[in-house]
Amino acid sequence: MRIKAIIGFLLLVFFFGVGGIYIAVNNARIIDNLENVLALHKMAFFRDNLLNEVRLMQADLYLAVSPHRTNIGDFVEHGETLALAGESCLKCHHNEATRQRLIHLRQDIDEYLKKSSRVYMFSANNVRRDIEEKSAFVSGMRLLGEIDKLIVLSADRSSPQIVMARQQVVLMRNTLLGLVTIAPLIFLVFSFLFVKRFSSSLSVLIGATKKIKAGELTHTIAEQLPDEFNVLATAFNEMAVSLKNQCEALVVEQGRYKVLFESADEAIFIIEGEGEDAGRLIEANKAASVMHGYTVDELLTMRIQDLDTAESAAQAPERLRRMLAGGSLEALVEHRRKDGTVFPLEVRAGLLEIKGHKYVLAFDRDVTARTQTEAALQRSRQLAMVGEMAAGLAHEIKNPLAGIKVSMEVLMNELALTPEDKEIFGRTVREVQRIEALLKNLLNYARTPKPVFSRTDLNQLLENTMDNAALLLKSKEYAAVNGMGLELVRSFDQALPMIMADPSQMQQVVLNLLLNAMEATPEDGTITVSSRPGRAAGTVEVIIADTGKGLSEEAAVRVFQPFYTTKPKGSGLGLAITRRLVEQHHGTIEVAGVLGQGTTFTITLPVEQQREDESQ
């Protein structure tokens, strides 16, 4: 196409150049012809002028003998004018024959002027004057005849030249009109064909581009376009195929990263880092949704501060500022789930910059299990320490304490003591017995026997334990402390399945909690024991609730720690042993209490135990 355009342009230049040369040559020829015509007209003018001057001189001669005779001055002037007119004829360009005739004419003019001047010279001699006048007049007539012949001859020669010049002017005019009319038409036709050929190819390319833009990535140009447009169409088709392949590869790559993003175990957030929306969640994966209890759509309407606890939210602006400055974040924070529960998170975050805009990419890991494991490890260390202490105490205290007890009992029985002294000895023996019980509890906590699992009816176990607790309520010890107004309420789910448990250990757990409730509940209070299916599948729950004095927040957190007690004479090991026994059943125990409104213990146990435990 480019070569054809160049050739077409060169042809136009050639044709216009030839036309211009042709016009220039014809213009020069016309100008020459016009100059010749002007010269012929000029020559005719000079001859007419000469003829008029001769006639004027003849008139002067005719009037020479009349009263109207021309004065000598005017006559001389007329003669000089005639002489000049004769000279003018010789100045024109003529052929040699015409030039010779003009020379003879000039000579005749000179002779005529001489004869005419004699007429005025012999004005006093009438006879001589008449003779000279006749001679001059005859010479003048002969001169007029010669001039007429020259005029006729000149007219015969100039007329064809004038006609030819006019014909050439007309031809040139028609030629120019034709060129002026035809040349633009040729140019327009050529331009139309070129533009049509060019625009049709462009239309095909533009249409294909629009289809690619509309998403038809498989569209190619099937038409055979001319010249370079075919090369361009081939390149366009190759581009479309390459673009399609690149888009497919990009979709596959995006799908791969989407799968990685969605299947990640850690919560992943992309957070707005700049502007008024700083902190807004831009993207969140499924793990983040499950971890926080919100749907992904709900998360994308929130800010990261909405998930933080009050303490973590207060530190969020400073963390964001550090990351926008190019730093990274590794911290342990707390988030709040949709249900309000708080859990610990290990956060690793850094700056993510896309097209000059700053975001924060955060990876959150729920470390609740790790925290619980660390707490369990800490308790294990405490248990190990308690075990060592218990072993040492048992070895160092048990035997001396037994000797003291026996000695005090012997003295109390053999000595003659007053009732007051016997009461002192009895109180001493009882304190020694309490120390022995403390040592026994300490050894039980440190060396809790492994449970022996069997199929157990939990409701029957609770019934039996409550019956034993009812007998204790009738004893003098509890009657003296709390009176006889306590009420034991049973609320058992009769559809509860049989569970795998150690009956004796579970009875010990329930009895310990009932005894604590009986000590904490005032007269006319209520202790309710309930059983129901657990919130998690494959579990059951036992709830022991009282209307006693309740627990403070600090006590509710520390109540299961060894040696922590709110009783004046408590050892602080009862609830620690209880939780140890529950955990050996792979269960959990939780406490909730409000000061002045009572306390509730919730025990969750699995229906089935692990296989290795069943074989023990």
C-alpha positions in Angstrom: 0.0 0.0 0.0 2.8 2.4 0.8 4.5 1.7 -2.6 1.3 2.2 -4.4 0.7 5.5 -2.6 4.2 6.7 -3.5 3.7 5.6 -7.2 0.3 7.4 -7.3 1.8 10.5 -5.8 4.7 10.5 -8.3 2.2 10.0 -11.2 0.2 13.0 -9.9 3.3 15.0 -9.6 4.4 14.0 -13.1 1.0 14.8 -14.7 0.8 18.1 -12.9 4.4 18.9 -13.9 3.8 18.1 -17.5 0.6 20.1 -17.5 2.4 23.0 -15.9 5.1 22.8 -18.5 2.6 22.6 -21.3 0.7 25.6 -19.9 4.0 27.6 -19.5 5.1 26.8 -23.1 1.7 27.7 -24.6 1.6 30.9 -22.5 5.0 31.8 -23.9 3.7 31.0 -27.5 0.5 33.0 -27.0 2.5 35.9 -25.6 4.8 35.8 -28.7 1.8 35.8 -31.0 0.2 38.6 -29.1 3.4 40.6 -29.4 3.4 40.0 -33.1 -0.2 41.1 -33.4 0.6 44.2 -31.4 3.6 44.8 -33.6 1.4 44.5 -36.7 -1.2 46.8 -35.2 1.5 49.2 -34.3 2.8 49.0 -37.9 -0.7 49.6 -39.2 -1.0 52.5 -36.9 2.2 54.0 -38.1 1.2 53.6 -41.7 -2.2 55.1 -41.0 -0.5 58.0 -39.3 1.8 58.4 -42.3 -1.1 58.3 -44.6 -2.9 61.0 -42.5 0.2 63.2 -42.5 0.6 63.0 -46.3 -3.1 63.8 -46.7 -2.6 66.8 -44.3 0.3 68.0 -46.4 -1.8 67.6 -49.5 -4.5 69.7 -47.9 -1.9 72.3 -47.1 -0.8 72.3 -50.7 -4.4 72.5 -51.9 -5.0 75.5 -49.7 -1.7 77.2 -50.6 -3.4 79.5 -53.1 -6.5 80.1 -51.2 -7.3 82.6 -48.5 -7.3 79.8 -46.0 -3.7 79.1 -46.6 -1.8 77.3 -43.8 0.8 79.5 -42.2 4.4 78.7 -42.8 5.0 77.6 -39.2 2.3 75.0 -39.2 3.3 73.8 -42.7 6.9 73.2 -41.4 5.6 71.4 -38.4 3.4 69.2 -40.6 6.4 68.4 -42.7 8.5 67.5 -39.7 5.7 65.2 -38.5 5.6 63.5 -41.8 9.3 63.0 -41.8 9.1 61.5 -38.3 6.3 59.2 -39.4 8.4 58.0 -42.3 11.3 57.3 -39.9 9.0 55.4 -37.6 8.1 52.9 -40.3 11.7 52.0 -40.8 12.1 51.2 -37.1 9.7 48.2 -37.2 11.0 44.7 -38.0 10.3 43.8 -41.6 11.5 41.3 -44.1 14.1 42.6 -46.6 11.6 43.2 -49.5 9.3 45.3 -47.3 12.3 47.1 -45.9 13.5 48.1 -49.4 10.0 49.4 -50.3 10.0 51.4 -47.1 13.4 52.9 -47.9 12.0 53.9 -51.4 9.0 55.3 -49.6 11.2 57.3 -47.3 13.0 58.7 -50.3 9.7 59.6 -51.9 8.6 61.3 -48.7 11.8 63.4 -48.7 11.3 64.3 -52.3 7.7 65.2 -51.6 8.7 67.4 -48.7 11.2 69.2 -50.8 8.7 69.8 -53.5 6.1 71.0 -51.0 8.6 73.4 -49.4 9.3 74.9 -52.8 5.6 75.8 -53.1 6.0 78.1 -50.1 9.4 79.2 -51.3 8.0 80.5 -54.6 4.9 82.1 -53.3 5.8 85.4 -54.9 6.2 83.8 -58.4 2.8 82.6 -59.2 3.8 80.7 -62.3 6.7 78.9 -60.7 4.6 78.3 -57.6 1.8 76.7 -59.7 4.3 74.5 -61.4 5.9 73.4 -58.1 2.5 73.0 -56.6 1.3 70.7 -59.3 4.5 68.7 -59.1 4.3 68.4 -55.3 0.6 67.5 -55.5 1.3 64.8 -58.1 4.2 63.6 -56.0 1.9 63.5 -53.0 -0.8 61.5 -54.8 1.9 59.1 -56.0 3.0 58.8 -52.3 -0.5 58.2 -51.2 -0.7 55.4 -53.7 2.4 53.8 -52.4 1.2 54.0 -48.8 -2.1 52.5 -49.8 -0.3 49.6 -51.4 1.8 49.1 -48.3 -1.3 49.2 -46.1 -3.0 46.6 -48.3 0.1 44.4 -48.3 0.5 44.8 -44.6 -3.2 43.9 -44.0 -2.9 40.8 -46.2 0.1 39.7 -44.2 -1.1 40.6 -40.7 -4.6 39.2 -40.9 -3.5 35.5 -41.1 -1.1 36.1 -38.2 -3.8 37.7 -36.1 -6.2 34.9 -36.9 -3.6 32.3 -36.0 -2.8 34.1 -32.7 -6.5 34.2 -31.9 -6.9 30.5 -32.6 -4.0 29.7 -30.4 -5.4 31.8 -27.6 -8.8 30.1 -27.9 -7.0 26.7 -28.0 -5.0 27.5 -25.0 -8.0 28.8 -23.1 -9.9 25.6 -23.9 -6.9 23.5 -22.9 -6.5 25.4 -19.6 -10.3 25.0 -18.9 -10.0 21.3 -19.6 -7.0 20.9 -17.4 -8.5 22.9 -14.6 -11.7 20.8 -14.9 -10.3 17.4 -15.5 -7.3 17.5 -13.2 -9.3 18.0 -10.0 -11.7 15.3 -11.1 -8.8 12.9 -11.7 -7.4 13.8 -8.3 -10.7 13.4 -6.6 -11.3 10.0 -8.2 -7.8 8.8 -7.3 -8.2 10.1 -3.8 -11.7 8.5 -3.5 -10.3 5.1 -4.6 -7.3 5.4 -2.3 -9.4 6.6 0.7 -12.0 3.9 0.1 -9.3 1.2 -0.1 -7.7 2.6 3.0 -10.9 3.2 5.0 -12.3 -0.2 4.3 -9.2 -1.9 5.7 -9.3 0.5 8.7 -13.0 -0.3 9.3 -12.1 -4.0 9.4 -9.3 -3.4 11.9 -11.4 -1.0 14.0 -14.3 -3.5 14.1 -11.9 -6.3 15.2 -10.5 -4.0 17.9 -14.0 -3.2 19.2 -14.8 -6.9 19.5 -11.6 -7.6 21.3 -12.5 -4.7 23.7 -16.0 -6.2 24.2 -14.3 -9.4 25.5 -14.3 -11.6 22.3 -10.6 -12.5 22.8 -10.9 -15.3 20.3 -11.9 -13.0 17.4 -9.6 -12.8 14.4 -9.6 -11.0 11.1 -10.6 -13.5 8.4 -10.7 -11.1 5.4 -7.8 -10.9 3.1 -6.8 -7.2 3.3 -4.6 -5.5 0.7 -0.9 -4.8 0.9 0.4 -3.7 4.3 -3.0 -4.0 5.9 -2.8 -7.7 5.5 0.5 -7.7 7.4 -1.2 -5.5 10.0 -4.2 -8.0 10.2 -1.8 -10.9 10.6 0.0 -9.1 13.4 -3.4 -8.3 14.9 -4.5 -11.9 14.8 -1.2 -13.0 16.4 -1.8 -10.3 19.1 -5.4 -11.5 19.7 -4.1 -15.1 20.1 -1.3 -14.0 22.4 -3.7 -11.8 24.4 -6.1 -14.7 24.8 -3.3 -17.0 26.0 -2.1 -14.3 28.4 -5.6 -13.8 29.8 -6.1 -17.5 30.2 -2.7 -17.8 31.9 -3.7 -14.8 34.1 -7.0 -16.4 35.0 -5.3 -19.6 35.9 -2.7 -17.7 38.0 -5.5 -15.7 39.7 -7.4 -18.9 40.3 -4.3 -20.5 41.8 -3.7 -17.5 44.1 -7.4 -17.4 44.9 -7.3 -21.1 46.0 -4.2 -20.4 48.1 -5.9 -17.3 49.6 -9.2 -19.1 50.4 -7.6 -22.4 51.5 -5.1 -20.8 53.9 -5.5 -21.9 57.5 -4.5 -18.4 58.7 -6.8 -15.4 58.4 -5.6 -13.1 55.7 -6.7 -9.5 55.5 -5.9 -6.7 52.9 -6.5 -3.4 54.8 -6.8 0.1 53.4 -3.7 2.0 54.5 -4.3 5.6 53.4 -7.0 8.3 53.5 -10.1 8.6 55.5 -10.9 4.9 55.0 -7.6 3.8 56.6 -8.2 0.5 58.4 -11.1 -0.6 56.2 -11.0 -4.2 55.3 -10.6 -4.5 51.5 -10.3 -8.3 51.3 -10.7 -11.2 53.7 -10.4 -15.0 53.2 -12.7 -17.8 54.5 -10.4 -18.6 57.4 -10.8 -15.0 58.6 -14.6 -15.4 58.3 -14.6 -18.7 60.3 -12.2 -17.3 62.9 -14.2 -14.2 63.7 -17.8 -15.6 63.1 -18.7 -13.0 60.4 -19.4 -13.7 56.8 -16.9 -12.3 54.3 -19.4 -9.7 53.1 -19.9 -8.6 56.7 -16.1 -8.3 57.2 -15.7 -6.1 54.1 -18.1 -3.5 55.6 -15.9 -3.2 58.8 -12.6 -1.8 59.9 -9.9 -3.8 61.5 -10.4 -1.7 64.6 -13.9 -3.2 64.9 -12.4 -6.6 65.5 -9.9 -5.4 68.0 -10.6 -5.3 71.7 -10.5 -1.8 73.3 -6.9 -2.1 74.3 -5.8 -3.5 70.8 -7.9 -0.8 69.0 -6.1 2.0 70.9 -2.8 0.7 69.6 -4.0 0.2 66.0 -3.1 3.8 64.7 0.4 3.4 65.9 0.8 0.0 64.3 -0.6 1.3 61.0 1.8 4.3 61.1 4.8 2.1 61.6 3.8 -0.1 58.6 3.2 2.8 56.3 6.7 4.0 57.2 8.0 0.8 55.7 8.2 -1.3 58.9 6.7 -4.7 59.6 4.5 -5.9 62.5 4.8 -9.1 64.6 2.6 -8.8 67.6 0.2 -10.7 69.9 -3.2 -9.0 70.0 -6.7 -9.8 71.0 -9.7 -9.9 68.7 -13.4 -10.2 69.5 -15.7 -12.6 67.7 -19.2 -11.8 66.5 -20.6 -13.6 69.6 -18.4 -11.3 71.9 -15.8 -13.9 72.9 -12.2 -12.7 73.0 -9.3 -14.8 71.7 -5.6 -14.2 71.2 -4.1 -13.7 67.7 -0.5 -13.7 66.5 -0.4 -11.0 63.8 2.3 -10.7 61.1 1.7 -7.7 58.8 3.6 -5.6 56.3 3.1 -2.9 53.6 1.6 -3.8 50.3 1.8 -1.1 47.6 -0.3 -1.5 44.4 -0.1 1.2 41.7 1.3 3.8 44.1 -1.5 3.1 46.7 -0.6 1.7 50.1 -2.3 -1.2 51.7 -1.5 -3.5 54.6 -1.3 -7.3 54.2 -2.0 -9.0 57.5 -1.7 -12.7 58.4 -3.6 -13.6 61.7 -3.2 -16.9 63.5 -5.5 -18.0 66.3 -3.1 -19.0 69.1 -5.8 -20.0 71.6 -4.7 -23.7 71.4 -1.1 -22.7 71.8 -2.0 -20.5 74.8 -4.0 -23.3 76.3 -1.1 -25.7 75.7 1.3 -23.2 77.3 -1.1 -22.9 80.2 -1.3 -26.7 80.4 2.4 -26.9 80.3 2.6 -24.4 83.1 0.2 -26.4 85.1 2.2 -29.5 84.4 5.2 -27.8 85.7 3.3 -26.7 88.8 2.1 -30.2 89.2 5.6 -31.5 89.0 6.7 -29.0 91.6 3.7 -30.0 93.8 4.5 -33.6 93.3 8.1 -33.1 94.4 6.8 -31.0 97.4 4.2 -33.7 98.2 6.8 -36.4 98.1 9.1 -34.4 100.3 6.4 -33.5 102.8 5.1 -37.1 102.9 8.6 -38.3 103.7 9.6 -35.6 106.1 6.3 -34.9 107.9 4.2 -38.0 107.8 6.2 -40.1 110.3 6.9 -37.3 112.8 3.3 -36.2 112.6 2.1 -39.8 113.2 4.3 -39.9 116.3 2.9 -36.7 117.6 -0.6 -37.9 117.0 0.0 -41.2 118.9 1.7 -39.4 121.7 -1.1 -36.9 122.1 -3.7 -39.7 122.1 -1.7 -41.7 124.8 -1.3 -38.7 127.0 -5.0 -37.8 126.6 -6.0 -41.3 127.7 -3.5 -41.9 130.5 -3.2 -38.6 132.2 -5.7 -37.3 134.7 -6.8 -34.2 132.9 -9.4 -31.7 133.5 -12.1 -31.4 130.9 -10.5 -28.2 129.7 -7.2 -29.9 129.2 -8.8 -32.9 127.4 -10.5 -30.4 125.1 -7.1 -28.9 124.3 -5.5 -32.3 123.6 -8.5 -33.3 121.5 -8.2 -30.1 119.5 -4.5 -30.8 118.9 -5.3 -34.3 117.7 -7.9 -33.0 115.3 -5.5 -30.4 113.9 -2.9 -33.2 113.3 -5.6 -35.1 111.5 -6.4 -32.1 109.4 -2.7 -31.8 108.5 -2.8 -35.5 107.5 -5.9 -34.8 105.3 -4.0 -31.9 103.7 -1.0 -34.2 103.0 -3.4 -36.8 101.5 -5.1 -34.2 99.2 -1.7 -33.0 98.2 -0.6 -36.5 97.3 -3.9 -37.1 95.4 -3.4 -33.9 93.4 0.2 -34.7 92.5 -0.4 -38.4 91.9 -3.9 -38.6 90.6 -4.7 -42.2 89.6 -5.5 -42.9 86.0 -9.2 -43.3 85.4 -10.7 -46.7 84.7 -13.3 -46.1 82.0 -16.6 -48.0 81.9 -20.0 -47.5 80.4 -21.7 -45.2 83.0 -25.2 -43.8 83.4 -24.5 -40.2 84.2 -28.0 -39.4 85.5 -27.8 -42.4 88.0 -24.3 -41.3 89.1 -25.6 -37.8 89.8 -28.7 -39.2 91.6 -26.5 -41.3 93.9 -24.1 -38.4 94.6 -27.0 -36.1 95.5 -28.4 -38.7 97.8 -25.0 -38.8 99.6 -25.0 -35.0 99.8 -28.5 -35.0 101.2 -27.3 -37.2 104.0 -24.5 -34.8 104.7 -27.0 -32.0 105.0 -28.7 -33.8 107.9 -25.4 -34.2 109.8 -24.7 -32.1 112.8 -21.7 -30.3 111.1 -23.7 -28.9 108.1 -26.9 -28.4 110.1 -24.9 -26.2 112.5 -23.4 -24.2 109.8 -26.3 -23.8 107.2 -29.3 -25.1 109.0 -31.8 -27.4 107.4 -33.2 -25.1 104.8 -31.1 -25.9 101.8 -33.0 -27.4 98.8 -31.4 -29.8 96.3 -33.1 -29.6 92.9 -32.7 -32.2 90.2 -33.1 -31.5 86.4 -31.9 -34.5 84.4 -32.3 -35.1 80.6 -33.7 -38.6 80.5 -32.6 -39.1 76.9 -28.9 -38.6 77.9 -26.7 -41.4 76.4 -24.4 -43.6 78.5 -20.9 -42.2 78.6 -17.4 -43.7 79.1 -16.2 -42.5 82.5 -14.6 -43.6 85.8 -17.6 -43.6 88.1 -15.7 -43.2 91.4 -13.7 -40.2 90.0 -16.7 -38.6 88.6 -18.6 -39.1 91.8 -15.7 -37.5 93.6 -15.9 -34.5 91.2 -19.6 -33.9 91.6 -19.5 -34.5 95.4 -16.7 -32.0 95.8 -18.6 -29.3 93.9 -21.8 -30.1 95.9 -19.9 -29.7 99.2 -18.5 -26.4 98.0 -21.9 -25.2 97.0 -23.4 -26.3 100.4 -20.7 -24.4 102.2 -21.3 -21.2 100.1 -25.1 -21.3 100.1 -27.0 -19.7 103.0 -30.1 -21.1 104.7 -33.2 -21.4 102.4 -30.9 -21.4 99.4 -31.1 -23.7 96.4 -28.6 -26.0 94.7 -29.6 -27.2 91.2 -27.9 -30.1 89.5 -28.7 -30.5 85.7 -27.7 -32.7 82.9 -28.2 -32.1 79.2 -26.6 -32.8 75.8 -23.5 -30.7 75.2 -23.3 -27.8 72.7 -20.6 -29.7 70.8 -21.6 -32.9 69.1 -20.7 -36.1 71.0 -20.6 -34.4 74.5 -22.8 -34.1 77.6 -22.9 -31.4 80.2 -23.4 -31.4 84.0 -24.4 -28.0 85.5 -24.2 -27.4 89.3 -25.6 -24.0 90.2 -26.2 -22.5 93.7 -27.7 -19.3 95.0 -24.8 -18.6 97.3 -22.5 -15.7 97.8 -21.0 -16.0 94.3 -17.5 -15.2 93.1 -15.6 -12.1 92.1 -14.0 -11.8 88.7 -10.6 -12.4 90.1 -11.7 -15.4 92.1 -13.5 -16.9 89.0 -10.1 -16.7 87.1 -8.0 -18.2 89.8 -10.4 -20.6 91.5 -8.8 -23.7 89.8 -5.2 -22.7 90.7 -3.6 -24.9 93.3 -3.5 -23.5 96.8 -5.9 -20.7 95.9 -8.9 -20.6 98.3 -11.5 -18.1 99.6 -12.2 -20.3 102.7 -10.6 -19.5 106.0 -9.6 -23.1 106.5 -9.4 -24.3 102.9 -6.4 -26.0 101.4 -6.9 -24.6 97.9 -6.6 -28.1 96.3 -10.2 -29.3 96.1 -11.1 -27.5 92.8 -7.6 -28.1 91.4 -8.1 -31.8 91.9 -11.6 -31.6 90.4 -10.3 -30.0 87.2 -7.5 -32.5 87.1 -9.9 -35.4 87.2 -12.2 -33.7 84.6 -9.2 -33.1 82.2 -8.2 -36.8 82.6 -11.7 -37.6 81.2 -10.8 -35.2 78.2 -13.4 -32.8 79.4 -13.6 -29.2 80.5 -14.9 -27.4 83.6 -16.0 -23.7 83.6 -17.2 -21.4 86.3 -19.4 -18.3 86.2 -20.4 -16.4 89.2 -21.7 -13.0 90.3 -21.1 -11.7 93.8 -24.3 -12.1 95.9 -26.1 -14.1 93.1 -24.5 -17.5 93.2 -22.1 -19.6 91.3 -22.5 -22.0 88.3 -20.0 -24.8 87.4 -20.4 -26.4 83.9 -18.7 -29.7 83.3 -18.5 -30.9 79.6 -17.6 -34.6 79.1 -17.2 -36.6 75.9 -19.6 -39.5 75.3 -16.8 -41.7 74.0 -13.1 -41.7 75.1 -10.1 -42.3 73.0 -9.2 -45.9 72.2 -6.0 -46.0 74.2 -7.9 -44.8 77.2 -10.5 -47.5 76.8 -7.9 -50.1 76.8 -6.4 -49.0 80.1 
